[in-house]
Amino acid sequence: MPEARLDELNARLGRAILADGRYFAGATTYQGRTALRPAIVNWRTGPEDVDLIVPTIRELGAALAP
């Protein structure tokens, strides 16, 4: 996938993650590239919460990818 399309997909995925509501993460731009940025700073966040991130990204990303 070309970098520009990947950046757009990551931006859309960040919005989808926020709308989904299972955890707080969004997209950020760093050095001209869009990346996902989960927020794992709450003292109540446990390993099971972190383990949910990748499956959720895969699920939502599959619905967005061409």
N, C-alpha and C positions, 0 to 999 in steps of 0.2 A: 504494500500500500504506500503510495507517495506520502512524503512527510506532511504536506499541507492537508491531505485528507485525514491522516492520522491525528493531526492536531485538532481538526474539526470533530472527529469522532471522540477524542478525549474530552473536548469541551461539552459535547452533547451527553457523554457518559457522566461527566461530573454533575450536570443538571439532573439527569435521570436518577443518580444516586441520592441527591438531596430530596427529590420528589418522592422517591421510594420510602424514605424515612427509617430504614432499618438501622442505619448508623450515619454519623455526620462525616461527610467527606465532600470535597468539591474539586474543582480544577483550578490550576494556577498556571501562569506563564512564567517560565524561567529561561533566560537566555534565548528568548524567541521560540521556545517550544512549549507546548501545552502538556501538562502532566496532571495526574490525579494526586490529591493531597488529603489523605485521611487524617482525622484529628483523633489521636489516641492519647489524650491527656487526662481524661476524667479518672479519678481514683477508683471509680466503680467498674472501670473497664477490665474485663478478665480475658483469659486466653480464648474462651469460647466466643467472645465478641470479635477478637482479632481474627479467629479462624473463619468467621462469617464473611470477611471482606472479599476474599478471592472468589468464592462461589457466587456472591452477589454481583461482583463486577462481571464475571463470565456470563451470568444469566442476563443481566441488563445489556451488556455489550452485544450478546448474540441477537438480541431484539433490535439493536441499532445498526449493526454492521450490514453492509450491502451484501 
